[in-house]
Amino acid sequence: MSFEQLGLSSETLQAIQDAGYDKPTPIQEKAIPYVLMGRDIMGVAQTGTGKTAGFTLPMIDILSSGRARTRMPRSIILEPTRELASQVGDSFEKYGKNSKLTMALLIGGESMKDQQALLQRGVDVLIATPGRLLDLFDRGQILLADTKLLVIDEADRMLDMGFIPDVEKLVSLLPQLRQTLFFSATMAPEIRKLSEKFLSNPKEISVAPPASPAASVTQRLLPCEAEPKKKRAALRELLKQEAGEMQSALIFSNRKRDVATLQRSLERHGFNAKALHGDMAQPARMETLNSFKKGEIQILVCSDVAARGLDIPAVSHVFNFDVPTHAEDYVHRIGRTGRAGRSGKAFTLFVPSEGKYLDGVQKLIGFEIQKISPQGVETVSGEDKPENRKAKSSPSQRKSTSNKKAASGKSAASSTTAKEDTAKEQVSEEQAAEKQASKKQESEKQTADKPEKAAKGSKKPTGQKAKPGSGQKKSRKKDPELLENDESTSPFGEHTPAFLLRPVPQTASA
């Protein structure tokens, strides 16, 4: 079947032809006719099957007749992440270039004043994340009374990220008479309950078993050690082995801090790698993503923020540095490769502590992932450079080393006796020096005691001050130093009297 048989307008068909597409994908072939009929849709399809064009193409034809009013959007598309919202906006610009539809992108990290200005002019298609849309509604900057078409994309991801209460509040603010398109990659029981709440007599479309990976993706499992350095070394060795076939690659990690650590490690070892995670500022995230799409960055280390819906056709490899805790995330991660009929490879690094997560993944996809042996993977610390490692010695080197040790042992034995004699001489000299020092100290003590005894024996009138030039003053200058340095020989015992430590006041001359 061709796009002409789906009932699309000539302007839209021309835009599709300019984009280089000639045949619709299965989800597009089944969904577009029912969307044009005005039916509610519950679409379930694996990632990379063209769900975005499945609702953007018919929406352009539906909205082509009519005019938007200020602050009252005619249609709303809810996306879980800013990257997905931006990508859907690119799709509308590509397929709707021959129409006069206006579009606005309401996402966090962008200027709210610019977004308010777009809403004031009137918007036909409003693409938003739930948080920013509710924020503008609470500020009175947007009215939802004229919205006739609602699209909830990646509903299972919104459930995982906790956006469902916001989505439920937004749906309650919309008119009851509307068309709702509900798309998800998986169909958990919670998702089905939500669809029953939001949809009215929907047409259920499923082009593949829920949460099944694409057949064009080759999946492999690499057991490795749990130590982070050795695990990073195993990943680098795997990247080197796949370098010949790798155009660009995504590396997924469960934790944001590991994303930054892994990116720095790869960059230090000469890989062209950058990081992408939710804590980055929105301009930096968009700049990194655009550079990756242009081919300026070969390896993108990211969290699950990039695992949903991003359409980057040139991705040839996906590496899971950690087994995802939610089995559905595995399908979304490896769905970034093997898109649009291309082939791809997906490798998952596995440590023993992730056994329950791996069992959940294999149970969900319905088969056991083939394991590969870690051939050529470094077993030493991954941060150690090869030039810093000591090479193993040959037998001849070990023999020469032992001969050198034996020769050095003999010389050491002869030098030991000489060292002992020298040590004995040094000990005798030190003992003689100590005896001489003790004799000198005793003589100083005796000379210091004589003035003090003379001072005690002499009687002076009350109130008479000591003269500056007396011998008592000289003894006071010498005694504190002697008493502080040698308390055992002090005539006052262990404690020095305060009057000996206090300086003698000087009398002013007339």
C-alpha positions in Angstrom: 0.0 0.0 0.0 1.2 3.5 -0.8 0.5 6.8 1.0 -1.8 7.9 -1.8 -4.2 5.1 -0.8 -4.5 6.3 2.8 -6.5 9.4 1.9 -4.0 12.1 2.7 -4.1 15.5 0.9 -1.9 16.3 -2.0 0.1 18.9 0.0 0.9 16.3 2.7 1.8 13.7 0.0 4.2 16.1 -1.6 5.9 16.7 1.8 6.2 13.0 2.4 7.8 12.5 -1.1 10.2 15.3 -0.4 11.2 13.6 2.8 12.1 10.5 0.9 9.4 8.1 2.0 7.3 6.1 -0.5 5.6 3.3 1.6 4.0 3.6 5.0 5.0 1.4 7.9 2.5 -1.1 9.4 1.4 1.3 12.2 1.0 4.2 9.8 -1.0 2.0 7.4 -3.4 0.9 10.1 -3.7 4.1 12.1 -3.9 6.9 9.5 -7.3 5.9 8.0 -9.0 5.7 11.4 -7.5 9.0 12.6 -8.9 10.7 9.5 -12.3 9.2 10.3 -12.2 10.9 13.8 -12.0 7.7 15.8 -10.1 7.3 19.1 -7.0 5.2 18.7 -5.1 3.0 21.1 -1.9 2.1 19.3 0.6 -0.4 20.5 3.8 -0.8 18.6 7.5 -1.3 19.2 9.9 1.7 19.0 11.2 2.6 15.5 8.0 1.7 13.7 7.0 5.3 12.8 4.4 6.0 15.4 5.1 9.8 15.3 4.2 10.0 11.6 1.2 7.8 12.3 -0.5 10.7 14.1 1.3 13.8 12.7 0.3 13.1 9.0 -3.4 12.8 9.6 -3.4 15.7 12.1 -2.0 18.1 9.5 -4.9 17.3 7.2 -7.5 17.5 9.9 -6.3 20.9 11.2 -5.8 22.4 7.7 -9.3 23.8 7.7 -10.0 26.2 10.5 -8.2 28.9 12.4 -6.7 29.1 15.9 -7.7 31.8 18.4 -5.5 33.5 20.9 -4.4 31.4 23.9 -6.7 28.6 22.7 -4.8 25.7 21.0 -6.8 23.5 18.6 -4.7 20.4 19.4 -2.4 19.2 22.1 0.4 16.6 22.0 1.7 15.5 25.4 5.3 14.1 25.5 7.2 12.8 28.5 10.5 14.4 27.7 11.7 17.6 26.2 13.7 15.7 23.6 10.7 13.9 22.4 8.6 17.0 22.2 11.3 18.7 20.1 11.5 15.7 17.8 7.7 15.8 17.2 8.0 19.5 16.5 10.6 18.7 13.8 8.2 16.2 12.3 5.5 18.8 12.0 7.8 21.3 10.4 8.9 18.6 7.9 5.5 17.2 6.9 3.5 20.4 7.3 5.7 22.7 5.3 3.0 23.1 2.6 0.3 24.0 5.1 -0.2 27.2 7.1 -0.5 25.6 10.5 1.1 27.3 13.5 3.0 25.3 16.1 4.3 26.0 19.6 6.6 24.0 21.8 6.1 24.3 25.5 8.9 22.6 27.4 11.0 23.4 30.5 14.3 25.1 30.2 13.1 27.6 27.6 11.9 31.2 28.0 8.4 31.3 29.2 7.9 34.8 27.8 8.5 33.6 24.3 6.1 30.7 24.8 3.4 33.1 26.0 4.0 35.3 23.0 3.3 32.4 20.7 0.1 31.5 22.5 -1.1 35.0 22.2 -0.9 34.8 18.4 -2.9 31.6 18.3 -1.6 28.0 17.9 -3.0 25.1 15.9 -0.6 22.5 17.3 0.6 22.7 20.8 3.4 20.2 21.7 4.1 20.2 25.4 5.4 18.3 28.5 2.7 18.0 31.2 4.5 20.1 33.8 5.1 23.3 31.7 1.5 23.1 30.3 0.0 23.0 33.7 2.2 25.8 34.9 1.0 28.1 32.1 -2.6 27.0 32.6 -2.4 27.9 36.3 -1.0 31.3 35.4 -4.0 31.9 33.1 -1.9 32.1 29.9 -3.7 29.2 28.1 -7.3 28.1 27.7 -8.2 24.5 26.8 -11.9 25.0 26.0 -11.3 24.9 22.2 -9.0 21.8 22.1 -10.6 19.1 19.8 -7.7 16.7 19.4 -5.5 15.2 22.1 -2.5 13.0 21.6 -0.9 11.1 24.5 2.4 9.7 23.3 4.7 7.2 25.1 2.0 6.7 27.8 4.0 3.9 29.5 7.0 6.2 29.9 4.7 8.9 31.5 3.6 6.2 33.9 7.2 5.4 34.8 8.1 9.1 35.3 5.1 9.9 37.5 3.3 12.2 35.0 0.0 10.4 35.1 -1.6 12.6 37.8 -0.8 15.7 35.7 -2.2 14.0 32.6 -5.4 13.1 34.4 -5.8 16.7 35.5 -5.2 18.1 32.0 -7.7 15.6 30.5 -10.3 16.7 33.0 -9.9 20.3 31.8 -10.5 19.4 28.1 -13.9 19.3 26.4 -15.7 16.0 26.6 -16.3 16.0 22.8 -12.8 15.5 21.5 -10.7 12.9 19.6 -8.0 11.2 21.6 -5.0 9.3 20.3 -3.2 7.1 22.8 0.1 5.5 21.9 2.4 3.3 23.9 5.2 0.8 23.3 4.0 -1.6 26.0 0.5 -2.4 27.3 0.8 -3.1 31.0 -2.5 -3.5 33.0 -2.1 0.1 34.3 -1.8 1.4 30.8 -5.0 -0.3 29.8 -6.9 1.1 32.7 -5.7 4.6 31.7 -6.8 4.1 28.1 -10.3 3.1 29.3 -10.4 6.3 31.3 -9.3 8.6 28.5 -10.7 7.0 25.3 -14.2 6.5 24.0 -14.8 3.4 21.9 -11.2 3.3 20.7 -9.9 1.4 17.8 -7.0 -0.8 19.1 -4.1 -1.2 16.8 -1.2 -3.5 17.5 1.4 -4.2 14.8 3.7 -6.4 17.0 3.6 -8.2 20.3 3.8 -5.7 23.2 7.4 -5.0 24.3 9.0 -7.1 21.6 12.3 -6.0 20.2 12.9 -5.4 16.5 14.0 -8.5 14.5 16.7 -6.4 12.8 18.6 -5.9 16.1 21.3 -8.5 17.0 21.4 -8.9 20.8 24.3 -10.2 22.8 25.1 -10.5 26.5 28.6 -9.9 27.9 29.3 -11.3 31.5 31.9 -9.1 33.3 33.1 -8.4 36.8 31.3 -6.1 39.2 34.2 -3.8 39.9 33.5 -0.5 38.1 37.0 -0.1 36.7 37.1 -3.6 35.2 33.6 -3.1 33.9 34.6 0.1 32.1 37.6 -1.7 30.7 35.4 -4.4 29.3 33.2 -1.8 27.6 36.2 -0.1 26.1 37.5 -3.4 24.7 34.1 -4.1 23.2 34.0 -0.7 21.6 37.4 -1.4 20.0 36.2 -4.7 18.7 33.1 -3.1 17.1 35.0 0.0 15.8 35.0 -1.2 12.2 31.2 -1.5 12.0 30.2 1.2 14.4 28.9 4.4 12.8 27.5 5.9 16.1 26.6 4.4 19.4 24.4 5.0 22.4 25.6 3.8 25.9 22.9 3.6 28.5 23.5 3.7 32.3 20.9 3.4 35.1 22.4 6.2 37.2 23.2 9.8 36.2 26.5 9.9 38.2 27.7 6.9 36.3 26.9 8.6 33.0 29.4 11.4 33.8 32.0 9.0 35.1 31.8 6.7 32.1 31.9 9.6 29.7 35.1 11.0 31.3 36.7 7.6 31.3 36.0 7.1 27.5 37.2 10.6 26.7 40.5 10.0 28.6 41.1 6.8 26.5 40.7 8.6 23.2 37.0 8.0 22.4 34.8 10.7 20.9 32.1 10.6 23.7 29.7 13.1 25.3 27.1 12.8 28.0 23.4 13.4 28.0 21.2 13.2 31.1 18.3 14.9 32.8 20.4 17.2 35.1 21.9 19.1 32.1 20.5 22.5 31.1 18.1 22.3 28.2 20.3 24.3 25.8 23.3 22.0 26.5 21.1 18.9 26.0 19.8 20.1 22.7 23.2 21.2 21.5 24.7 17.7 22.4 21.8 15.9 20.8 22.1 18.0 17.6 25.9 17.4 17.4 25.3 13.6 17.8 22.7 13.7 14.9 25.1 15.6 12.7 27.9 13.0 13.3 30.2 15.3 15.2 29.9 13.0 18.3 30.3 9.3 17.7 29.4 8.0 21.2 26.6 9.4 23.4 26.6 8.2 27.0 23.1 8.8 28.4 20.5 7.8 30.9 17.0 6.7 29.9 16.1 10.3 29.0 17.3 9.4 25.5 15.7 5.9 25.3 12.2 6.8 24.3 11.2 7.8 20.8 14.4 9.6 19.7 14.8 9.0 16.0 18.4 8.9 15.0 18.7 6.6 12.0 22.5 6.5 12.0 22.8 4.7 15.4 24.3 1.3 14.6 25.1 0.1 18.1 23.5 0.3 21.5 25.4 -0.7 24.7 23.7 -1.3 28.0 26.4 -0.6 30.6 23.8 -1.7 33.2 20.9 -4.1 32.9 17.8 -1.8 33.1 15.8 -2.3 36.3 12.5 -2.1 34.3 12.3 -4.8 31.6 10.3 -2.5 29.3 13.2 0.0 29.2 15.4 -2.7 27.6 13.1 -2.7 24.6 13.1 1.0 24.3 16.9 1.2 24.6 17.7 -1.3 21.9 15.0 0.2 19.8 17.2 3.2 19.1 19.1 1.0 16.6 17.8 -1.1 13.7 15.3 1.6 12.8 13.6 2.1 9.4 14.6 -1.3 8.1 18.3 -1.0 9.0 20.2 -3.6 11.0 21.7 -2.9 14.4 23.6 -4.5 17.3 22.8 -4.3 21.0 25.2 -5.4 23.7 24.4 -5.7 27.4 27.1 -5.8 30.1 25.9 -8.2 32.9 27.2 -8.6 36.4 26.0 -11.4 38.8 24.1 -9.0 41.1 21.8 -8.0 38.1 20.4 -11.6 37.7 16.8 -10.8 38.6 16.7 -7.8 36.2 18.1 -10.0 33.4 15.6 -12.7 34.1 12.8 -10.1 33.8 14.2 -8.8 30.5 14.4 -12.3 29.0 11.0 -13.2 30.2 9.5 -10.1 28.6 11.2 -10.6 25.2 10.4 -14.4 25.2 13.9 -15.8 24.6 17.3 -16.1 26.2 19.9 -13.6 25.0 23.1 -15.2 23.6 26.2 -14.8 25.7 29.6 -13.9 24.3 32.9 -14.6 25.9 35.0 -11.6 27.1 37.9 -12.3 24.7 40.6 -9.7 24.9 38.9 -7.8 27.7 41.4 -6.4 30.2 41.4 -8.1 33.6 43.4 -5.4 35.3 42.2 -2.0 36.5 40.6 -0.2 33.5 42.1 3.2 34.5 45.7 1.8 34.4 47.5 2.7 31.2 49.5 0.0 29.4 52.7 1.9 29.7 52.5 1.9 33.5 52.2 -1.9 33.7 55.4 -4.0 34.4 56.2 -6.5 31.7 56.8 -10.1 32.8 60.5 -11.1 32.9 62.0 -14.0 30.7 63.8 -17.0 32.3 67.2 -15.6 31.3 66.3 -12.3 33.0 65.3 -14.1 36.1 68.6 -16.0 36.2 70.7 -12.9 35.8 68.7 -11.2 38.5 69.3 -14.1 40.9 73.1 -13.9 40.2 73.1 -10.2 40.9 71.2 -10.8 44.2 73.8 -13.5 45.3 76.7 -11.1 44.5 75.1 -8.3 46.3 74.4 -10.6 49.3 78.2 -11.3 49.8 79.1 -7.6 49.6 76.3 -6.8 52.0 77.7 -9.4 54.5 81.2 -7.9 54.4 79.9 -4.4 54.8 77.7 -5.3 57.7 80.7 -6.0 60.0 82.3 -2.7 59.1 79.0 -0.9 59.9 78.8 -2.6 63.3 82.4 -1.5 64.2 81.5 2.1 63.2 78.3 2.0 65.2 80.2 0.8 68.3 82.7 3.7 68.0 79.9 6.2 67.6 78.2 4.8 70.7 81.4 5.2 72.8 81.8 8.8 71.5 78.3 9.7 72.4 78.6 8.3 75.9 81.8 10.4 76.5 80.0 13.5 75.3 77.1 12.8 77.6 79.4 12.5 80.6 81.1 15.7 79.8 77.8 17.5 79.3 76.6 16.3 82.7 79.7 17.5 84.5 79.3 20.9 82.9 75.7 21.1 83.9 76.5 20.2 87.6 79.2 23.0 87.7 76.7 25.5 86.3 74.2 24.5 88.9 76.7 25.0 91.7 77.6 28.5 90.5 73.9 29.4 90.1 73.1 28.3 93.7 75.7 30.5 95.4 74.1 33.9 94.6 70.7 32.6 95.7 72.0 31.4 99.0 73.7 34.7 99.6 70.5 36.5 98.8 68.5 34.5 101.3 71.1 35.1 104.1 71.1 38.8 103.7 68.4 40.9 105.3 67.0 44.0 103.7 64.7 46.7 105.0 61.0 46.5 104.2 60.0 48.2 100.9 63.7 48.3 99.7 63.9 47.5 96.0 66.7 45.5 94.4 69.1 47.5 92.4 69.3 46.9 88.6 73.0 46.1 88.8 72.9 43.5 91.6 73.9 39.9 91.3 70.4 38.8 92.2 69.2 40.2 88.9 71.8 38.3 86.9 70.8 35.1 88.6 67.2 35.7 87.8 68.0 36.0 84.1 69.9 32.7 84.1 67.8 30.6 86.5 64.5 30.5 84.5 66.3 29.1 81.5 68.1 26.5 83.6 64.9 25.5 85.4 62.8 25.2 82.3 65.4 23.0 80.5 66.3 20.7 83.5 63.6 20.4 86.1 65.2 17.4 87.8 68.2 19.6 88.9 66.0 22.6 90.0 66.4 23.6 93.7 62.6 24.2 93.7 61.6 20.7 92.4 59.3 20.3 89.5 57.6 23.7 89.7 59.3 27.0 89.0 58.3 29.9 91.2 56.5 32.8 89.4 58.9 35.5 90.8 61.8 33.8 88.9 59.9 33.9 85.6 58.6 37.5 86.0 61.0 40.2 84.6 62.5 42.6 87.2 61.0 46.1 86.8 63.4 48.9 85.9 63.6 52.0 88.1 63.5 55.3 86.3 66.5 57.5 86.8 66.1 61.0 88.2 
